[in-house]
């Protein structure tokens, strides 16, 4: 699977001139006369090639959108979950395979070309987080009781189970697949070795201390030089991965940071929150300078940059999915 060519990186002055001119497209399957809070998007993700976007909602709706066609008739609904869809994640090495997990306790694997489920694993509890190992061979699934399970994709089996002593909100693999990042309820991020030893917890090799309350989300820049962490203290902390020092803190978000994402080149970072109506502020990673604000009247909890260009997908409560970046919408 060869990735498409990447857009040329832009420094802040050029980005400020370029990004505000980009088209914003709305992708919504909410009945206009009957907006429903449970239908709000809880998770979204681009596929590896940036040709599809998956969204999961609180009313069990799992949908695949074509960014070039925003009408709901051109999307695909994947049916099967019996509870809220809490997390979607694409197989890193297969552009058409999606994994999803929900409050029904089932991890489901989908071939989106065939519009069908191709496998499942019962994790026996409310699923909450989901992270693929970079080679696509394994996943780590988190449950709301703070238990992490390592799954074998090929055999659709549970390799090991690890009960955490701290509230664990998200897991994220390092690019080499040898480390797992865990955001926790005590304001820290644990960096652990992967795979964990049998019948033991994940061995922590380093701890990032930079938030005064729960850390909710995390992302790693494509070059692996920075880690961004969002917390309930309405802060995004940026850490270098050489000395693990917090280089700067972004303070513009008004509410808990529920998602965070780096642009394809790592130059820009953005976070989403499920409180307030502050919109989204895009910041330059190296300086912390705010380069553009996207105004919204409703919470915007889910954000993710396109894998190869300056296009930003984000959710707006009671509206649906929006994409800034001129990808189509016809």
NUVEX-580015 format. One record per residue (C-alpha): residue number from 1; residue in one letter; y, z, x. Coordinates in pm, whole numbers. Example, Ala and Ser with C-alpha at 12.3 -4.5 7.8 and 13.67 -1.06 7.14 Angstrom:
# residues 2
pos  code  north  up  east
1  A  -450  780  1230 $
2  S  -106  714  1367 $
END
This chain:
# residues 330
pos  code  north  up  east
1  X  0  0  0 $
2  X  303  -128  189 $
3  X  632  34  90 $
4  X  923  -191  -5 $
5  X  1210  -234  242 $
6  X  1448  59  253 $
7  X  1814  33  169 $
8  X  2049  72  462 $
9  X  2176  429  504 $
10  X  2541  490  420 $
11  X  2773  746  579 $
12  X  2976  963  338 $
13  X  3287  737  317 $
14  X  3074  433  233 $
15  X  2855  633  -7 $
16  X  3162  755  -195 $
17  X  3270  394  -242 $
18  X  2923  266  -335 $
19  X  2754  523  -558 $
20  X  3021  566  -831 $
21  X  2994  193  -905 $
22  X  2623  214  -982 $
23  X  2499  167  -1337 $
24  X  2359  465  -1532 $
25  X  2073  391  -1771 $
26  X  1928  621  -2039 $
27  X  1554  627  -2112 $
28  X  1486  830  -2424 $
29  X  1200  871  -2668 $
30  X  1372  1148  -2868 $
31  X  1435  1051  -3232 $
32  X  1818  1030  -3253 $
33  X  1836  1218  -3584 $
34  X  1588  1489  -3484 $
35  X  1644  1608  -3127 $
36  X  1390  1876  -3041 $
37  X  1424  2136  -2768 $
38  X  1049  2147  -2691 $
39  X  1068  1776  -2609 $
40  X  1301  1846  -2317 $
41  X  1168  1704  -1992 $
42  X  1013  1968  -1768 $
43  X  903  1747  -1479 $
44  X  960  1396  -1345 $
45  X  849  1193  -1044 $
46  X  883  844  -895 $
47  X  564  670  -789 $
48  X  533  591  -414 $
49  X  678  240  -449 $
50  X  963  345  -677 $
51  X  850  109  -953 $
52  X  760  371  -1215 $
53  X  883  713  -1326 $
54  X  658  972  -1491 $
55  X  804  1240  -1719 $
56  X  638  1541  -1880 $
57  X  779  1743  -2169 $
58  X  727  2071  -2349 $
59  X  581  1903  -2657 $
60  X  280  1760  -2462 $
61  X  442  1421  -2412 $
62  X  349  1251  -2084 $
63  X  522  916  -2042 $
64  X  544  642  -1780 $
65  X  873  452  -1767 $
66  X  953  113  -1614 $
67  X  1301  162  -1463 $
68  X  1386  -202  -1537 $
69  X  1323  -161  -1912 $
70  X  1466  145  -2080 $
71  X  1340  89  -2434 $
72  X  1061  327  -2533 $
73  X  845  35  -2651 $
74  X  818  -73  -2287 $
75  X  695  268  -2173 $
76  X  343  410  -2178 $
77  X  247  742  -2335 $
78  X  -58  908  -2181 $
79  X  -225  1129  -2438 $
80  X  -461  1416  -2375 $
81  X  -276  1735  -2288 $
82  X  -303  2008  -2551 $
83  X  -4  2203  -2421 $
84  X  328  2160  -2242 $
85  X  319  1925  -1942 $
86  X  444  2143  -1658 $
87  X  412  1916  -1352 $
88  X  347  1553  -1271 $
89  X  276  1418  -921 $
90  X  173  1074  -798 $
91  X  -108  1023  -550 $
92  X  83  963  -222 $
93  X  -141  671  -121 $
94  X  -211  510  -461 $
95  X  89  383  -652 $
96  X  -85  379  -992 $
97  X  -265  716  -988 $
98  X  -92  1012  -1144 $
99  X  -194  1377  -1165 $
100  X  -59  1610  -1433 $
101  X  -110  1974  -1516 $
102  X  -9  2173  -1819 $
103  X  -32  2497  -2007 $
104  X  -368  2384  -2147 $
105  X  -523  2462  -1806 $
106  X  -641  2108  -1733 $
107  X  -547  1897  -1433 $
108  X  -577  1535  -1544 $
109  X  -590  1223  -1332 $
110  X  -465  894  -1477 $
111  X  -481  527  -1390 $
112  X  -147  420  -1536 $
113  X  -238  51  -1518 $
114  X  -535  111  -1746 $
115  X  -343  374  -1946 $
116  X  -646  599  -1927 $
117  X  -765  932  -1795 $
118  X  -1000  887  -1498 $
119  X  -1086  1250  -1422 $
120  X  -1008  1612  -1494 $
121  X  -1050  1962  -1354 $
122  X  -1039  2278  -1563 $
123  X  -841  2541  -1368 $
124  X  -908  2809  -1634 $
125  X  -553  2921  -1693 $
126  X  -200  2796  -1752 $
127  X  -122  2533  -1489 $
128  X  226  2548  -1344 $
129  X  257  2370  -1008 $
130  X  91  2074  -842 $
131  X  108  1935  -489 $
132  X  -85  1649  -327 $
133  X  -196  1659  32 $
134  X  -31  1358  202 $
135  X  -362  1174  246 $
136  X  -437  1197  -127 $
137  X  -771  1370  -68 $
138  X  -683  1718  -199 $
139  X  -436  1898  -423 $
140  X  -311  2254  -457 $
141  X  -261  2372  -813 $
142  X  -75  2689  -906 $
143  X  -129  2889  -1223 $
144  X  115  3118  -1400 $
145  X  -91  3419  -1292 $
146  X  3  3332  -929 $
147  X  -340  3199  -838 $
148  X  -357  2889  -617 $
149  X  -656  2655  -627 $
150  X  -745  2387  -373 $
151  X  -896  2082  -546 $
152  X  -1109  1799  -410 $
153  X  -987  1475  -566 $
154  X  -1299  1265  -504 $
155  X  -1544  1519  -644 $
156  X  -1310  1662  -909 $
157  X  -1403  2013  -796 $
158  X  -1240  2341  -698 $
159  X  -1276  2397  -324 $
160  X  -1132  2750  -312 $
161  X  -928  3000  -513 $
162  X  -655  3223  -370 $
163  X  -478  3497  -567 $
164  X  -125  3554  -438 $
165  X  35  3895  -400 $
166  X  379  3752  -482 $
167  X  508  3538  -766 $
168  X  458  3181  -645 $
169  X  684  2922  -804 $
170  X  617  2597  -619 $
171  X  398  2461  -342 $
172  X  480  2168  -115 $
173  X  286  2013  172 $
174  X  439  1937  508 $
175  X  425  1567  596 $
176  X  123  1612  827 $
177  X  -75  1802  563 $
178  X  -142  2095  796 $
179  X  108  2336  641 $
180  X  181  2446  288 $
181  X  522  2578  179 $
182  X  523  2840  -99 $
183  X  842  2949  -278 $
184  X  816  3309  -395 $
185  X  966  3561  -632 $
186  X  1105  3783  -358 $
187  X  1354  3523  -230 $
188  X  1142  3393  57 $
189  X  951  3078  145 $
190  X  615  3127  310 $
191  X  491  2859  551 $
192  X  113  2876  567 $
193  X  -163  2692  748 $
194  X  -375  2448  552 $
195  X  -659  2453  474 $
196  X  -687  2830  431 $
197  X  -995  3009  564 $
198  X  -1270  3062  305 $
199  X  -1241  3377  93 $
200  X  -895  3464  223 $
201  X  -531  3409  139 $
202  X  -313  3141  293 $
203  X  -232  3262  648 $
204  X  148  3281  682 $
205  X  284  3157  1013 $
206  X  655  3181  928 $
207  X  880  3316  654 $
208  X  1221  3184  553 $
209  X  1456  3457  429 $
210  X  1772  3319  275 $
211  X  1795  3399  -96 $
212  X  1877  3719  -282 $
213  X  1629  3651  -565 $
214  X  1347  3414  -658 $
215  X  1308  3084  -476 $
216  X  1210  2822  -733 $
217  X  1193  2482  -565 $
218  X  1167  2307  -231 $
219  X  1185  1962  -75 $
220  X  1145  1829  279 $
221  X  1361  1546  410 $
222  X  1172  1221  476 $
223  X  1215  1258  853 $
224  X  1095  1618  835 $
225  X  1413  1754  995 $
226  X  1536  1965  702 $
227  X  1393  2178  423 $
228  X  1600  2239  111 $
229  X  1528  2549  -100 $
230  X  1673  2623  -443 $
231  X  1678  2968  -601 $
232  X  1766  3172  -905 $
233  X  2079  3284  -719 $
234  X  2228  2935  -785 $
235  X  2212  2843  -416 $
236  X  2053  2562  -216 $
237  X  1979  2660  142 $
238  X  1924  2393  410 $
239  X  1696  2480  702 $
240  X  1628  2290  1021 $
241  X  1257  2258  1094 $
242  X  1287  2305  1471 $
243  X  1416  2662  1490 $
244  X  1387  2744  1117 $
245  X  1751  2845  1098 $
246  X  1953  2813  780 $
247  X  2219  2558  874 $
248  X  2426  2573  556 $
249  X  2424  2683  193 $
250  X  2538  2477  -105 $
251  X  2706  2684  -376 $
252  X  2829  2436  -638 $
253  X  2547  2476  -892 $
254  X  2618  2707  -1186 $
255  X  2274  2838  -1272 $
256  X  1926  2877  -1124 $
257  X  1822  2578  -913 $
258  X  1506  2440  -1075 $
259  X  1461  2125  -866 $
260  X  1596  1984  -542 $
261  X  1562  1643  -378 $
262  X  1659  1454  -61 $
263  X  1757  1089  -65 $
264  X  1522  838  101 $
265  X  1707  868  433 $
266  X  1758  1245  415 $
267  X  2136  1200  423 $
268  X  2205  1344  77 $
269  X  2066  1628  -132 $
270  X  2100  1721  -498 $
271  X  1976  2008  -715 $
272  X  1916  2050  -1089 $
273  X  1956  2351  -1316 $
274  X  1846  2437  -1668 $
275  X  2159  2637  -1747 $
276  X  2519  2543  -1816 $
277  X  2674  2199  -1828 $
278  X  2803  2162  -1476 $
279  X  2643  1823  -1411 $
280  X  2503  1727  -1072 $
281  X  2674  1742  -735 $
282  X  2547  1528  -449 $
283  X  2608  1676  -103 $
284  X  2591  1533  248 $
285  X  2303  1706  428 $
286  X  2459  1729  774 $
287  X  2799  1860  667 $
288  X  2744  2010  322 $
289  X  3036  1800  196 $
290  X  3028  1715  -175 $
291  X  3034  1334  -197 $
292  X  3000  1277  -573 $
293  X  2966  1463  -902 $
294  X  2775  1332  -1203 $
295  X  2925  1488  -1513 $
296  X  2689  1597  -1794 $
297  X  2742  1820  -2097 $
298  X  2385  1953  -2110 $
299  X  2155  2113  -1852 $
300  X  1997  1880  -1595 $
301  X  1688  2066  -1470 $
302  X  1486  1785  -1306 $
303  X  1612  1559  -1026 $
304  X  1446  1318  -783 $
305  X  1580  1045  -557 $
306  X  1413  703  -544 $
307  X  1179  671  -240 $
308  X  1359  375  -80 $
309  X  1713  339  -220 $
310  X  2012  530  -354 $
311  X  1889  562  -712 $
312  X  1871  906  -871 $
313  X  1646  998  -1165 $
314  X  1732  1313  -1356 $
315  X  1668  1474  -1694 $
316  X  1930  1577  -1948 $
317  X  1822  1825  -2215 $
318  X  1819  1677  -2567 $
319  X  1890  1332  -2418 $
320  X  1599  1235  -2195 $
321  X  1570  1058  -1861 $
322  X  1867  901  -1684 $
323  X  1869  687  -1372 $
324  X  2178  612  -1167 $
325  X  2129  312  -944 $
326  X  2145  -14  -1133 $
327  X  1768  -66  -1170 $
328  X  1785  -250  -1500 $
329  X  1769  -107  -1850 $
330  X  1707  -413  -2064 $
END
